[in-house]
Amino acid sequence: MIIEAKEIMDRAKYGEYIEKVPRTIEKFGGKYLARGGQVTVVSGDWKPARLIVVEFASMEKFHAWWRSPEYRAVAPFREQSAKTNAIVVEGI
């Protein structure tokens, strides 16, 4: 899963989200590969302020996490505090 945090409107609430969400990801076997480090554009005009990359063992594990009561309880912190884009990409 690749998430672009485009704009943070409420830093305190978004801070609560980034504090709480890792436990939900770990519970479903997810692993952070990148979480808010420096972004360097090497081609094109995409200039994300913050990127997060999370690996899940399968699409089934991702969907189990995304739909879980644990994540659904945390998701409003993100939804109410930031403008984001997110995609999930099946790997090899």
C-alpha positions, 0 to 999 in steps of 0.5 A: 500500500502506498499512501500520500499525505497531501495536506495535514489540516489538524496535526494533533489529530493526525499525530494520534492516527500515526501513533495508533495505526501501527498496532493495527498494521502489525496485527495483520502482518503488515510492515512499514517499508517507508514512513515519512522520510525525505522524498526526492523527486527523480522524474516528473512533477510529483511532489508528495509532502509525506509518503508511507509504504506498507507491505502486507503478505497478500491482498487478502491480509491487506483487505482483512486489515483495511476492513477490520474493526481495529483499523475502522476505529482508527481511520477517522483520525486520518479522515478528519485530519488529513487529505490523503491518496492511497493505493494498493498494488499487488506485488510479485 
